[in-house]
Amino acid sequence: MLGNVIGGFIVILVGATLAPTVAQQVGIAQADGNITGASDTILGLTTLFYCLAIASTGIGIATVGLRQSGLM
Protein backbone atom coordinates (compact mmCIF):
# COMPACT_ATOMS: atom_id res chain seq x y z
CA MET A 1 0.00 0.00 0.00
CA LEU A 2 2.59 2.53 1.06
CA GLY A 3 4.86 1.38 -1.76
CA ASN A 4 2.19 2.18 -4.34
CA VAL A 5 1.55 5.64 -2.91
CA ILE A 6 5.27 6.42 -2.80
CA GLY A 7 5.65 4.99 -6.30
CA GLY A 8 2.91 7.27 -7.58
CA PHE A 9 4.62 10.31 -6.10
CA ILE A 10 7.97 9.24 -7.57
CA VAL A 11 6.40 8.89 -11.04
CA ILE A 12 4.94 12.38 -10.75
CA LEU A 13 8.22 13.81 -9.46
CA VAL A 14 10.37 12.28 -12.21
CA GLY A 15 7.82 13.14 -14.89
CA ALA A 16 7.56 16.75 -13.74
CA THR A 17 11.35 17.01 -13.68
CA LEU A 18 11.58 15.80 -17.29
CA ALA A 19 8.70 17.98 -18.59
CA PRO A 20 10.92 21.02 -19.39
CA THR A 21 13.26 18.79 -21.38
CA VAL A 22 10.35 17.42 -23.38
CA ALA A 23 9.06 20.96 -23.99
CA GLN A 24 12.51 22.13 -25.09
CA GLN A 25 12.88 19.27 -27.58
CA VAL A 26 9.41 19.95 -28.98
CA GLY A 27 10.32 23.61 -29.42
CA ILE A 28 13.52 22.68 -31.22
CA ALA A 29 11.61 20.34 -33.51
CA GLN A 30 9.06 23.04 -34.30
CA ALA A 31 11.76 25.64 -35.00
CA ASP A 32 13.45 23.28 -37.47
CA GLY A 33 10.98 24.38 -40.16
CA ASN A 34 10.37 20.98 -41.74
CA ILE A 35 7.02 20.55 -39.97
CA THR A 36 4.08 22.71 -41.01
CA GLY A 37 0.31 22.78 -40.72
CA ALA A 38 -1.53 20.19 -38.70
CA SER A 39 1.67 18.27 -37.93
CA ASP A 40 3.08 21.34 -36.23
CA THR A 41 -0.07 21.71 -34.14
CA ILE A 42 -0.03 18.07 -33.04
CA LEU A 43 3.69 18.30 -32.25
CA GLY A 44 2.96 21.36 -30.12
CA LEU A 45 0.47 19.33 -28.08
CA THR A 46 3.07 16.66 -27.29
CA THR A 47 4.07 18.37 -24.04
CA LEU A 48 0.45 18.55 -22.91
CA PHE A 49 -0.11 14.86 -23.65
CA TYR A 50 3.12 13.98 -21.84
CA CYS A 51 2.09 15.87 -18.71
CA LEU A 52 -1.40 14.36 -18.77
CA ALA A 53 0.05 10.86 -19.10
CA ILE A 54 2.43 11.39 -16.19
CA ALA A 55 -0.33 12.79 -13.98
CA SER A 56 -2.81 10.02 -14.80
CA THR A 57 -0.16 7.33 -14.25
CA GLY A 58 0.84 8.71 -10.87
CA ILE A 59 -2.75 9.14 -9.76
CA GLY A 60 -3.60 5.64 -10.95
CA ILE A 61 -0.74 4.04 -9.03
CA ALA A 62 -1.62 5.98 -5.87
CA THR A 63 -5.31 5.05 -6.23
CA VAL A 64 -4.45 1.34 -6.43
CA GLY A 65 -2.43 1.69 -3.24
CA LEU A 66 -5.25 3.46 -1.44
CA ARG A 67 -7.76 0.90 -2.69
CA GLN A 68 -5.60 -1.94 -1.36
CA SER A 69 -5.47 -0.30 2.06
CA GLY A 70 -9.24 0.12 2.15
CA LEU A 71 -9.26 3.90 2.15
CA MET A 72 -11.06 4.07 -1.21
Secondary structure, DSSP 8 states (H G I E B T S, - for coil): -HHHHHHHHHHHHHHHHHHHHHHHHHHHHHHTSS--THHHHHHHTHHHHHHHHHHHHHHHHHHHHHHHHT--
